[in-house]
């Protein structure tokens, strides 16, 4: 199993994303951050729109992309290929919203870190050091708790949520040189 973005615990994921954004908004001098984040302290179930807005805050402050990478740059890159067009990107967004809506309850019940700690297959985690969209710190904690015949965690120091785009050469090298030999041996 190769994990490059983990959902070990959705309640903790959302709390850590909220704390990350709440911490950075005032530091950037954007003022009324408390008003925006007050509803997040109430513990009520969040709508898909609420979660997407929080994700935008996390992206704005560098928890989704690191360096000069951005959603806009990824969209532009996709549009400059023969493999994607504007309709594909619209459908991607609709699919993302559909998945968030339809799978959130099931994902919240899975609790990977509570239920799945022992694996019979090799485990690799490829984590962006600056990922606060799916907090890499949680994935690293979970990684420490699991047992597997072979496990390895790789940090991408110049990436956030998207190591394949943030550090594509390193990502490819790890898959080819580290993951593939172990995967083919098992």
Protein Blocks (a to p, Z undefined) as FASTA:
>chain_A
ZZfbdcfblmlmmmmmmmmmmmmmmmnonojmmmmmmmmmnopacdfklmmmmmmmmmmn
opmbgcjbdfklmmmmmmmpckbcfklmmmmmmmmmmmmmmmmmmmmmnommlmmmbdfb
dcdddddfklckbgfklmmmmmmmpccfbdcddddfkbcflmmlmmmmlmmmmmmmmmmm
mmmmZZ
